Amino acid sequence: MQFAHDTVESLEFAVDLGNTDPAASRSGTDELATLDQLADFIAGYPFSGRIDGDERERLDVLRARDEVRLVWTLDRDAAALQVNAMLAEARAMPYLARHDASDWHLHATTPDAPLGERLRVEASLALMDVIRMDEMRRLRSCEADDCAGLILDLSRNGSKRFCSARCGSRMNMIAFRKRKGAVAQD
């Protein structure tokens, strides 16, 4: 699947953000439960603009995480409505920007907008491309039992089933044990 470079970056970030949720995280805990965790998480991405580093911002980022995770569960029409709502709330106005090591890409909020708002809008811009290209099937949840991890499937055949190798291995082992048990009973 071919998306623009900034779309892929934003979608990958949206997955990473969504997978900090306790239902999806490797630790089984909220990986953005503290300000230090939020700072460490954001430091791994090339975000420009305002970062306050306070509890209000952390709560807004959690809201962004919940709204982005929601899109992964929606059909195309409902996803479009959710994306439009996120953009409208931010009064988003798309423009081209180039900064740091990033080539021309889209932004739709000012650099001084709150971090949570910028995260919602950046994800929304990327999700617009997914919706317009009718590729919602590329956004899925992990098929592993007891995992709610998000998947962005950019593979050629769109067959990615698990959010991580860990989940895939675990499910393969469960299936193997079931087959082995069925053979032993025969």
MDAnalysis code that builds the backbone (N, CA, C; Angstrom):
import MDAnalysis as mda
import numpy as np

u = mda.Universe.empty(558, n_residues=186, atom_resindex=np.repeat(np.arange(186), 3), trajectory=True)
u.add_TopologyAttr("name", ["N", "CA", "C"] * 186)
u.add_TopologyAttr("resid", np.arange(1, 187))
u.add_TopologyAttr("resname", ["MET", "GLN", "PHE", "ALA", "HIS", "ASP", "THR", "VAL", "GLU", "SER", "LEU", "GLU", "PHE", "ALA", "VAL", "ASP", "LEU", "GLY", "ASN", "THR", "ASP", "PRO", "ALA", "ALA", "SER", "ARG", "SER", "GLY", "THR", "ASP", "GLU", "LEU", "ALA", "THR", "LEU", "ASP", "GLN", "LEU", "ALA", "ASP", "PHE", "ILE", "ALA", "GLY", "TYR", "PRO", "PHE", "SER", "GLY", "ARG", "ILE", "ASP", "GLY", "ASP", "GLU", "ARG", "GLU", "ARG", "LEU", "ASP", "VAL", "LEU", "ARG", "ALA", "ARG", "ASP", "GLU", "VAL", "ARG", "LEU", "VAL", "TRP", "THR", "LEU", "ASP", "ARG", "ASP", "ALA", "ALA", "ALA", "LEU", "GLN", "VAL", "ASN", "ALA", "MET", "LEU", "ALA", "GLU", "ALA", "ARG", "ALA", "MET", "PRO", "TYR", "LEU", "ALA", "ARG", "HIS", "ASP", "ALA", "SER", "ASP", "TRP", "HIS", "LEU", "HIS", "ALA", "THR", "THR", "PRO", "ASP", "ALA", "PRO", "LEU", "GLY", "GLU", "ARG", "LEU", "ARG", "VAL", "GLU", "ALA", "SER", "LEU", "ALA", "LEU", "MET", "ASP", "VAL", "ILE", "ARG", "MET", "ASP", "GLU", "MET", "ARG", "ARG", "LEU", "ARG", "SER", "CYS", "GLU", "ALA", "ASP", "ASP", "CYS", "ALA", "GLY", "LEU", "ILE", "LEU", "ASP", "LEU", "SER", "ARG", "ASN", "GLY", "SER", "LYS", "ARG", "PHE", "CYS", "SER", "ALA", "ARG", "CYS", "GLY", "SER", "ARG", "MET", "ASN", "MET", "ILE", "ALA", "PHE", "ARG", "LYS", "ARG", "LYS", "GLY", "ALA", "VAL", "ALA", "GLN", "ASP"])
u.atoms.positions = np.array([
    [0.839, -1.175, 0.000],
    [0.000, 0.000, 0.000],
    [0.882, 1.234, 0.000],
    [0.624, 2.154, -0.883],
    [1.413, 3.369, -1.020],
    [0.664, 4.569, -0.456],
    [1.147, 5.090, 0.631],
    [0.674, 6.359, 1.179],
    [1.853, 7.324, 1.163],
    [1.573, 8.603, 1.233],
    [2.633, 9.609, 1.324],
    [3.449, 9.373, 2.595],
    [4.712, 9.804, 2.568],
    [5.602, 9.541, 3.700],
    [5.051, 10.099, 5.011],
    [4.461, 11.290, 4.970],
    [3.944, 11.870, 6.211],
    [2.689, 11.147, 6.691],
    [1.930, 10.586, 5.759],
    [0.766, 9.793, 6.142],
    [1.212, 8.543, 6.881],
    [2.204, 7.852, 6.349],
    [2.715, 6.642, 6.994],
    [3.271, 6.979, 8.374],
    [4.055, 8.049, 8.469],
    [4.616, 8.440, 9.767],
    [3.509, 8.719, 10.778],
    [2.485, 9.440, 10.360],
    [1.386, 9.766, 11.274],
    [0.589, 8.532, 11.656],
    [0.360, 7.634, 10.707],
    [-0.369, 6.401, 11.018],
    [0.442, 5.507, 11.956],
    [1.734, 5.406, 11.719],
    [2.584, 4.609, 12.605],
    [2.600, 5.207, 14.009],
    [2.652, 6.528, 14.084],
    [2.591, 7.158, 15.398],
    [1.240, 6.892, 16.059],
    [0.150, 6.978, 15.289],
    [-1.186, 6.729, 15.836],
    [-1.274, 5.316, 16.414],
    [-0.690, 4.343, 15.726],
    [-0.667, 2.968, 16.234],
    [0.133, 2.905, 17.528],
    [1.311, 3.511, 17.532],
    [2.142, 3.498, 18.737],
    [1.421, 4.176, 19.902],
    [0.773, 5.302, 19.624],
    [0.005, 5.992, 20.666],
    [-1.132, 5.104, 21.158],
    [-1.884, 4.536, 20.230],
    [-2.996, 3.669, 20.608],
    [-2.562, 2.457, 21.401],
    [-1.375, 1.964, 21.122],
    [-0.889, 0.773, 21.799],
    [-0.236, 1.066, 23.147],
    [-0.327, 2.309, 23.630],
    [0.067, 2.614, 25.010],
    [-1.095, 2.369, 25.962],
    [-2.279, 2.103, 25.423],
    [-3.468, 1.820, 26.223],
    [-3.266, 0.517, 26.997],
    [-3.775, 0.424, 28.225],
    [-3.575, -0.800, 29.008],
    [-4.040, -2.076, 28.303],
    [-5.106, -2.003, 27.514],
    [-5.616, -3.191, 26.828],
    [-4.706, -3.635, 25.688],
    [-3.802, -2.771, 25.264],
    [-2.959, -3.069, 24.113],
    [-1.472, -3.102, 24.435],
    [-1.083, -2.537, 25.560],
    [0.346, -2.401, 25.852],
    [0.975, -3.733, 26.230],
    [2.236, -3.854, 25.946],
    [2.967, -5.076, 26.274],
    [3.015, -5.306, 27.783],
    [3.034, -4.219, 28.536],
    [3.115, -4.328, 29.994],
    [1.761, -4.601, 30.640],
    [0.678, -4.379, 29.891],
    [-0.656, -4.541, 30.452],
    [-1.068, -3.381, 31.331],
    [-0.270, -2.316, 31.310],
    [-0.570, -1.122, 32.093],
    [-0.655, 0.078, 31.159],
    [-1.162, 1.174, 31.676],
    [-1.205, 2.414, 30.909],
    [0.218, 2.938, 30.784],
    [0.739, 2.947, 29.576],
    [2.118, 3.371, 29.365],
    [2.274, 4.885, 29.276],
    [1.175, 5.610, 29.503],
    [1.223, 7.071, 29.600],
    [0.609, 7.517, 30.926],
    [0.826, 6.726, 31.964],
    [0.231, 6.993, 33.270],
    [0.904, 8.147, 34.003],
    [2.122, 8.483, 33.613],
    [2.840, 9.557, 34.306],
    [3.365, 10.569, 33.291],
    [3.714, 11.726, 33.801],
    [4.297, 12.754, 32.937],
    [5.635, 12.305, 32.367],
    [6.411, 11.582, 33.167],
    [7.695, 11.071, 32.668],
    [7.491, 10.088, 31.526],
    [6.488, 9.218, 31.636],
    [6.202, 8.276, 30.558],
    [5.781, 9.010, 29.290],
    [4.962, 10.042, 29.447],
    [4.557, 10.835, 28.283],
    [5.773, 11.507, 27.651],
    [6.625, 12.105, 28.464],
    [7.819, 12.776, 27.933],
    [8.717, 11.787, 27.197],
    [8.910, 10.605, 27.761],
    [9.739, 9.585, 27.110],
    [9.115, 9.141, 25.790],
    [7.808, 8.975, 25.787],
    [7.111, 8.535, 24.573],
    [7.233, 9.590, 23.475],
    [6.925, 10.825, 23.787],
    [6.957, 11.916, 22.800],
    [8.380, 12.158, 22.300],
    [9.375, 11.950, 23.157],
    [10.774, 12.187, 22.767],
    [11.205, 11.282, 21.617],
    [10.522, 10.174, 21.431],
    [10.881, 9.248, 20.374],
    [10.362, 9.639, 19.004],
    [9.690, 10.780, 18.906],
    [9.070, 11.207, 17.649],
    [9.444, 12.652, 17.355],
    [9.477, 13.002, 16.065],
    [9.923, 14.350, 15.673],
    [8.812, 15.400, 15.783],
    [8.271, 15.588, 16.981],
    [7.233, 16.606, 17.138],
    [7.852, 17.970, 17.312],
    [7.339, 18.897, 16.539],
    [7.760, 20.280, 16.708],
    [6.631, 20.999, 17.437],
    [6.928, 22.161, 17.940],
    [5.891, 22.956, 18.569],
    [5.822, 22.764, 20.073],
    [4.769, 23.293, 20.594],
    [4.551, 23.402, 22.042],
    [4.405, 22.037, 22.726],
    [5.139, 21.870, 23.802],
    [4.964, 20.733, 24.701],
    [5.035, 21.296, 26.115],
    [3.912, 21.197, 26.836],
    [3.823, 21.784, 28.172],
    [4.368, 20.878, 29.262],
    [4.196, 19.570, 29.095],
    [4.706, 18.637, 30.087],
    [3.941, 18.654, 31.397],
    [2.670, 19.020, 31.358],
    [1.881, 19.055, 32.583],
    [0.742, 18.027, 32.544],
    [0.038, 17.894, 33.658],
    [-1.016, 16.889, 33.769],
    [-2.167, 17.159, 32.810],
    [-2.480, 18.408, 32.601],
    [-3.552, 18.746, 31.659],
    [-3.218, 18.230, 30.258],
    [-1.969, 18.413, 29.864],
    [-1.532, 17.928, 28.559],
    [-1.588, 16.398, 28.502],
    [-1.149, 15.740, 29.561],
    [-1.180, 14.271, 29.585],
    [-2.604, 13.760, 29.409],
    [-3.554, 14.384, 30.110],
    [-4.959, 13.973, 29.998],
    [-5.489, 14.221, 28.587],
    [-5.065, 15.308, 27.969],
    [-5.490, 15.589, 26.599],
    [-4.894, 14.576, 25.621],
    [-3.670, 14.155, 25.866],
    [-3.048, 13.121, 25.024],
    [-3.799, 11.795, 25.195],
    [-4.224, 11.477, 26.415],
    [-5.021, 10.261, 26.627],
    [-6.334, 10.345, 25.864],
    [-6.925, 11.522, 25.829],
    [-8.150, 11.720, 25.041],
    [-7.857, 11.491, 23.561],
    [-6.738, 12.036, 23.085],
    [-6.345, 11.819, 21.685],
    [-6.175, 10.330, 21.426],
    [-5.533, 9.633, 22.348],
    [-5.334, 8.193, 22.196],
    [-6.677, 7.469, 22.066],
    [-7.621, 7.813, 22.929],
    [-8.938, 7.159, 22.888],
    [-9.669, 7.447, 21.583],
    [-9.599, 8.678, 21.107],
    [-10.291, 9.042, 19.873],
    [-9.652, 8.372, 18.660],
    [-8.343, 8.276, 18.656],
    [-7.653, 7.610, 17.555],
    [-7.950, 6.108, 17.595],
    [-7.904, 5.498, 18.781],
    [-8.216, 4.061, 18.897],
    [-9.632, 3.780, 18.396],
    [-10.536, 4.701, 18.664],
    [-11.918, 4.528, 18.234],
    [-12.007, 4.361, 16.718],
    [-11.240, 5.133, 15.966],
    [-11.310, 5.069, 14.502],
    [-10.995, 3.666, 14.003],
    [-10.085, 2.962, 14.678],
    [-9.726, 1.603, 14.264],
    [-10.914, 0.641, 14.361],
    [-11.931, 0.987, 15.133],
    [-13.074, 0.093, 15.327],
    [-14.254, 0.439, 14.425],
    [-14.146, 1.504, 13.671],
    [-15.282, 2.012, 12.903],
    [-15.236, 1.589, 11.442],
    [-16.409, 1.556, 10.814],
    [-16.431, 1.354, 9.374],
    [-16.055, 2.680, 8.709],
    [-15.922, 2.653, 7.424],
    [-15.424, 3.804, 6.670],
    [-16.264, 5.064, 6.885],
    [-17.585, 4.935, 6.807],
    [-18.458, 6.108, 6.953],
    [-18.385, 6.685, 8.357],
    [-18.421, 5.831, 9.353],
    [-18.339, 6.306, 10.735],
    [-16.949, 6.896, 11.023],
    [-15.916, 6.301, 10.439],
    [-14.561, 6.836, 10.604],
    [-14.469, 8.239, 10.021],
    [-15.088, 8.441, 8.869],
    [-15.076, 9.769, 8.246],
    [-15.741, 10.798, 9.167],
    [-16.837, 10.415, 9.779],
    [-17.516, 11.330, 10.704],
    [-16.637, 11.640, 11.912],
    [-15.964, 10.635, 12.453],
    [-15.084, 10.836, 13.610],
    [-13.909, 11.745, 13.241],
    [-13.294, 11.488, 12.090],
    [-12.166, 12.311, 11.637],
    [-12.626, 13.759, 11.424],
    [-13.761, 13.922, 10.781],
    [-14.288, 15.277, 10.569],
    [-14.544, 15.984, 11.889],
    [-15.050, 15.275, 12.867],
    [-15.316, 15.869, 14.176],
    [-14.019, 16.320, 14.849],
    [-12.987, 15.490, 14.764],
    [-11.701, 15.862, 15.368],
    [-11.110, 17.094, 14.679],
    [-11.220, 17.145, 13.366],
    [-10.694, 18.295, 12.624],
    [-11.507, 19.559, 12.903],
    [-12.822, 19.416, 12.962],
    [-13.688, 20.576, 13.205],
    [-13.446, 21.154, 14.590],
    [-13.306, 20.278, 15.580],
    [-13.078, 20.760, 16.946],
    [-11.801, 21.586, 17.033],
    [-10.802, 21.194, 16.285],
    [-9.517, 21.914, 16.289],
    [-9.517, 23.104, 15.341],
    [-10.595, 23.269, 14.588],
    [-10.651, 24.311, 13.558],
    [-9.400, 24.206, 12.677],
    [-9.166, 22.988, 12.217],
    [-7.959, 22.664, 11.454],
    [-7.945, 23.390, 10.115],
    [-6.769, 23.867, 9.767],
    [-6.547, 24.560, 8.504],
    [-5.258, 24.014, 7.901],
    [-5.364, 23.041, 6.998],
    [-4.161, 22.383, 6.480],
    [-3.198, 23.347, 5.780],
    [-1.914, 23.096, 5.998],
    [-0.863, 23.841, 5.307],
    [0.371, 22.960, 5.210],
    [1.218, 23.254, 4.245],
    [2.464, 22.521, 4.063],
    [3.540, 23.092, 4.971],
    [4.338, 22.208, 5.557],
    [5.417, 22.636, 6.446],
    [6.647, 21.779, 6.168],
    [7.799, 22.361, 6.431],
    [9.055, 21.623, 6.350],
    [9.892, 22.098, 7.524],
    [10.316, 21.148, 8.340],
    [11.120, 21.501, 9.509],
    [11.993, 20.327, 9.903],
    [13.008, 20.613, 10.683],
    [13.953, 19.605, 11.148],
    [14.403, 18.751, 9.956],
    [14.337, 17.462, 10.072],
    [14.766, 16.577, 8.989],
    [13.605, 16.163, 8.091],
    [12.415, 16.680, 8.360],
    [11.225, 16.290, 7.597],
    [11.061, 17.152, 6.357],
    [10.794, 16.502, 5.240],
    [10.519, 17.216, 4.000],
    [9.101, 17.790, 4.075],
    [8.604, 18.348, 2.996],
    [7.278, 18.946, 2.969],
    [6.229, 17.925, 3.407],
    [5.395, 18.345, 4.320],
    [4.325, 17.492, 4.834],
    [3.199, 18.390, 5.331],
    [2.090, 17.779, 5.672],
    [0.919, 18.546, 6.111],
    [0.893, 18.750, 7.620],
    [0.503, 19.936, 7.995],
    [0.103, 20.259, 9.363],
    [-1.241, 20.963, 9.229],
    [-1.974, 21.022, 10.312],
    [-3.262, 21.711, 10.239],
    [-3.577, 22.456, 11.532],
    [-2.591, 22.549, 12.398],
    [-2.723, 23.354, 13.607],
    [-1.457, 24.185, 13.732],
    [-1.527, 25.197, 14.535],
    [-0.342, 26.015, 14.746],
    [0.605, 25.292, 15.696],
    [1.898, 25.587, 15.627],
    [2.856, 24.940, 16.527],
    [2.567, 25.197, 18.011],
    [1.834, 26.253, 18.316],
    [1.540, 26.531, 19.729],
    [0.216, 25.924, 20.194],
    [-0.449, 25.144, 19.333],
    [-1.672, 24.433, 19.742],
    [-1.288, 23.358, 20.763],
    [-2.198, 23.007, 21.650],
    [-1.898, 21.961, 22.638],
    [-1.499, 20.648, 21.972],
    [-0.610, 19.919, 22.621],
    [-0.070, 18.676, 22.071],
    [-1.174, 17.683, 21.723],
    [-2.127, 17.462, 22.615],
    [-3.204, 16.510, 22.340],
    [-3.978, 16.878, 21.091],
    [-4.234, 18.158, 20.919],
    [-4.940, 18.626, 19.719],
    [-4.115, 18.359, 18.475],
    [-2.817, 18.649, 18.547],
    [-1.949, 18.401, 17.392],
    [-1.903, 16.911, 17.060],
    [-1.880, 16.057, 18.082],
    [-1.862, 14.617, 17.840],
    [-3.143, 14.163, 17.152],
    [-4.290, 14.649, 17.626],
    [-5.570, 14.280, 17.015],
    [-5.624, 14.742, 15.564],
    [-5.180, 15.954, 15.310],
    [-5.251, 16.511, 13.957],
    [-4.277, 15.808, 13.020],
    [-3.061, 15.556, 13.484],
    [-2.085, 14.850, 12.633],
    [-2.612, 13.463, 12.268],
    [-3.152, 12.758, 13.250],
    [-3.728, 11.439, 12.971],
    [-4.902, 11.571, 12.010],
    [-5.721, 12.584, 12.213],
    [-6.890, 12.785, 11.345],
    [-6.484, 13.035, 9.907],
    [-5.452, 13.830, 9.696],
    [-4.988, 14.090, 8.332],
    [-4.561, 12.785, 7.651],
    [-3.850, 11.946, 8.388],
    [-3.420, 10.661, 7.824],
    [-4.625, 9.751, 7.591],
    [-5.533, 9.740, 8.531],
    [-6.720, 8.888, 8.397],
    [-7.602, 9.332, 7.232],
    [-7.563, 10.612, 6.902],
    [-8.302, 11.087, 5.730],
    [-7.842, 10.347, 4.472],
    [-6.526, 10.168, 4.342],
    [-6.004, 9.455, 3.177],
    [-6.466, 8.000, 3.167],
    [-6.458, 7.366, 4.328],
    [-6.902, 5.980, 4.422],
    [-8.365, 5.879, 3.974],
    [-9.185, 6.791, 4.454],
    [-10.610, 6.788, 4.113],
    [-10.810, 7.095, 2.631],
    [-10.134, 8.126, 2.131],
    [-10.297, 8.509, 0.726],
    [-9.871, 7.402, -0.222],
    [-8.837, 6.648, 0.174],
    [-8.341, 5.568, -0.680],
    [-9.095, 4.258, -0.436],
    [-10.123, 4.310, 0.411],
    [-10.931, 3.130, 0.741],
    [-10.043, 1.988, 1.226],
    [-9.167, 2.289, 2.183],
    [-8.221, 1.305, 2.719],
    [-8.415, 1.076, 4.218],
    [-9.629, 1.235, 4.721],
    [-9.888, 1.023, 6.147],
    [-9.509, -0.388, 6.584],
    [-9.499, -1.337, 5.658],
    [-9.114, -2.710, 6.008],
    [-7.661, -2.776, 6.471],
    [-6.892, -1.728, 6.208],
    [-5.491, -1.676, 6.650],
    [-5.376, -1.333, 8.136],
    [-6.474, -0.890, 8.732],
    [-6.512, -0.538, 10.156],
    [-7.301, -1.627, 10.876],
    [-6.600, -2.408, 11.685],
    [-7.257, -3.520, 12.373],
    [-6.753, -3.614, 13.803],
    [-7.431, -4.468, 14.542],
    [-6.984, -4.817, 15.892],
    [-6.327, -6.183, 15.832],
    [-5.420, -6.403, 16.745],
    [-4.701, -7.669, 16.835],
    [-5.689, -8.823, 17.001],
    [-5.436, -9.927, 16.329],
    [-6.299, -11.096, 16.408],
    [-5.927, -12.025, 17.559],
    [-4.885, -11.696, 18.310],
    [-4.492, -12.535, 19.441],
    [-5.529, -12.424, 20.557],
    [-5.752, -13.557, 21.222],
    [-6.641, -13.545, 22.380],
    [-6.097, -12.564, 23.415],
    [-6.957, -11.878, 24.070],
    [-6.656, -10.923, 25.151],
    [-5.691, -9.799, 24.756],
    [-5.646, -9.434, 23.493],
    [-4.845, -8.295, 23.051],
    [-5.723, -7.348, 22.251],
    [-5.630, -6.088, 22.552],
    [-6.390, -5.070, 21.830],
    [-5.447, -4.133, 21.084],
    [-4.267, -4.650, 20.720],
    [-3.291, -3.846, 20.002],
    [-3.799, -3.422, 18.635],
    [-3.398, -2.227, 18.221],
    [-3.770, -1.727, 16.904],
    [-2.753, -2.198, 15.874],
    [-3.250, -2.393, 14.663],
    [-2.394, -2.806, 13.549],
    [-2.573, -1.819, 12.405],
    [-1.475, -1.401, 11.835],
    [-1.455, -0.691, 10.566],
    [-0.813, -1.660, 9.588],
    [-1.590, -2.188, 8.689],
    [-1.100, -3.206, 7.762],
    [-0.728, -2.553, 6.439],
    [0.559, -2.350, 6.239],
    [1.053, -1.776, 4.995],
    [1.637, -2.850, 4.082],
    [1.402, -4.115, 4.440],
    [1.928, -5.205, 3.617],
    [1.229, -5.221, 2.267],
    [1.875, -5.818, 1.314],
    [1.357, -5.861, -0.049],
    [0.001, -6.556, -0.128],
    [-0.126, -7.685, 0.559],
    [-1.369, -8.450, 0.457],
    [-2.355, -8.184, 1.593],
    [-2.007, -7.300, 2.503],
    [-2.933, -6.928, 3.569],
    [-3.295, -8.070, 4.496],
    [-2.322, -8.904, 4.843],
    [-2.629, -10.102, 5.622],
    [-2.078, -10.086, 7.050],
    [-1.593, -8.963, 7.510],
    [-1.041, -8.890, 8.863],
    [-2.158, -9.133, 9.875],
    [-1.926, -10.036, 10.831],
    [-2.970, -10.418, 11.778],
    [-2.669, -10.019, 13.218],
    [-1.393, -9.834, 13.530],
    [-1.009, -9.597, 14.916],
    [-0.229, -8.295, 15.046],
    [-0.334, -7.683, 16.209],
    [0.326, -6.395, 16.431],
    [1.823, -6.544, 16.649],
    [2.253, -7.738, 17.010],
    [3.676, -7.952, 17.276],
    [4.036, -9.410, 17.021],
    [5.318, -9.657, 16.910],
    [5.796, -11.036, 16.758],
    [5.440, -11.836, 18.006],
    [5.444, -11.164, 19.160],
    [5.105, -11.840, 20.414],
    [3.691, -12.414, 20.362],
    [2.736, -11.598, 19.924],
    [1.350, -12.075, 19.833],
    [1.225, -13.189, 18.789],
    [1.877, -13.031, 17.654],
    [1.832, -14.056, 16.617],
    [2.410, -15.375, 17.109],
    [3.548, -15.320, 17.784],
    [4.177, -16.533, 18.307],
    [3.295, -17.194, 19.359],
    [2.720, -16.388, 20.217],
    [1.859, -16.927, 21.273],
    [0.656, -17.653, 20.669],
    [0.018, -17.046, 19.687],
    [-1.156, -17.657, 19.066],
    [-0.773, -18.900, 18.251],
    [0.394, -18.858, 17.612],
    [0.862, -20.040, 16.882],
    [1.137, -21.197, 17.846],
    [1.682, -20.873, 19.011],
    [1.957, -21.916, 20.010],
    [0.647, -22.503, 20.535],
    [-0.346, -21.666, 20.775],
    [-1.659, -22.146, 21.229],
    [-2.267, -23.067, 20.170],
    [-2.208, -22.652, 18.913],
    [-2.756, -23.485, 17.829],
    [-1.992, -24.800, 17.722],
    [-0.674, -24.756, 17.863],
    [0.144, -25.970, 17.811],
    [-0.246, -26.928, 18.929],
    [-0.406, -26.403, 20.133],
    [-0.777, -27.250, 21.275],
    [-2.158, -27.863, 21.079],
    [-3.078, -27.102, 20.499],
    [-4.404, -27.646, 20.220],
    [-4.317, -28.791, 19.210],
    [-3.537, -28.583, 18.159],
    [-3.379, -29.640, 17.135],
    [-2.706, -30.867, 17.738],
    [-1.680, -30.627, 18.528],
    [-0.939, -31.726, 19.153],
    [-1.853, -32.501, 20.106],
    [-2.692, -31.779, 20.848],
    [-3.642, -32.422, 21.755],
    [-4.691, -33.208, 21.007],
    [-5.124, -32.695, 19.882],
    [-6.139, -33.407, 19.073],
    [-5.569, -34.683, 18.493],
    [-4.292, -34.648, 18.072],
    [-3.626, -35.841, 17.522],
    [-3.430, -36.868, 18.623],
    [-3.060, -36.426, 19.826],
    [-2.815, -37.348, 20.962],
    [-4.092, -38.050, 21.378],
    [-5.252, -37.411, 21.196],
    [-6.521, -38.006, 21.590],
    [-6.987, -39.057, 20.577],
    [-6.469, -39.005, 19.367],
    [-6.904, -39.967, 18.317],
    [-6.348, -41.309, 18.502],
])
